Amino acid sequence: MEAEKRKALSMYLRDIRDPRRRQGRIYPLASILTMLTLAAVNGESTLRGIRRAALGTNPRPTQWAESPPQYGTLWNVYDKWKKR
């Protein structure tokens, strides 16, 4: 693959339409999906474990402000994604 055609995972994930309502969106969908994907690749199999792994992330992505998304946000994204 040519260097100029390569894209980072987060760039592909930015192209995905966000199924959530606009109201209350705090974290970009691409950031949440990147976090879910990387944690799963590293062996986490539960949302609780994924969030725990994200808490240990250093440095934290700037989109996360003070802390990564709460369980409810992760579950909401996962549930809407699963129904597609």
ChimeraX attribute file (.defattr): number of C-alpha atoms within 10 A of each C-alpha:
attribute: neighborCount
match mode: 1-to-1
recipient: residues
	/A:1	5
	/A:2	5
	/A:3	6
	/A:4	6
	/A:5	6
	/A:6	9
	/A:7	9
	/A:8	7
	/A:9	13
	/A:10	15
	/A:11	12
	/A:12	11
	/A:13	15
	/A:14	15
	/A:15	10
	/A:16	11
	/A:17	9
	/A:18	15
	/A:19	12
	/A:20	14
	/A:21	7
	/A:22	8
	/A:23	6
	/A:24	8
	/A:25	11
	/A:26	12
	/A:27	14
	/A:28	12
	/A:29	20
	/A:30	19
	/A:31	19
	/A:32	20
	/A:33	20
	/A:34	17
	/A:35	22
	/A:36	23
	/A:37	14
	/A:38	15
	/A:39	20
	/A:40	16
	/A:41	10
	/A:42	11
	/A:43	10
	/A:44	17
	/A:45	12
	/A:46	12
	/A:47	18
	/A:48	14
	/A:49	14
	/A:50	21
	/A:51	21
	/A:52	14
	/A:53	18
	/A:54	19
	/A:55	14
	/A:56	10
	/A:57	12
	/A:58	7
	/A:59	7
	/A:60	14
	/A:61	14
	/A:62	10
	/A:63	14
	/A:64	14
	/A:65	11
	/A:66	9
	/A:67	13
	/A:68	24
	/A:69	20
	/A:70	11
	/A:71	13
	/A:72	10
	/A:73	17
	/A:74	19
	/A:75	14
	/A:76	13
	/A:77	18
	/A:78	15
	/A:79	11
	/A:80	12
	/A:81	13
	/A:82	8
	/A:83	6
	/A:84	6
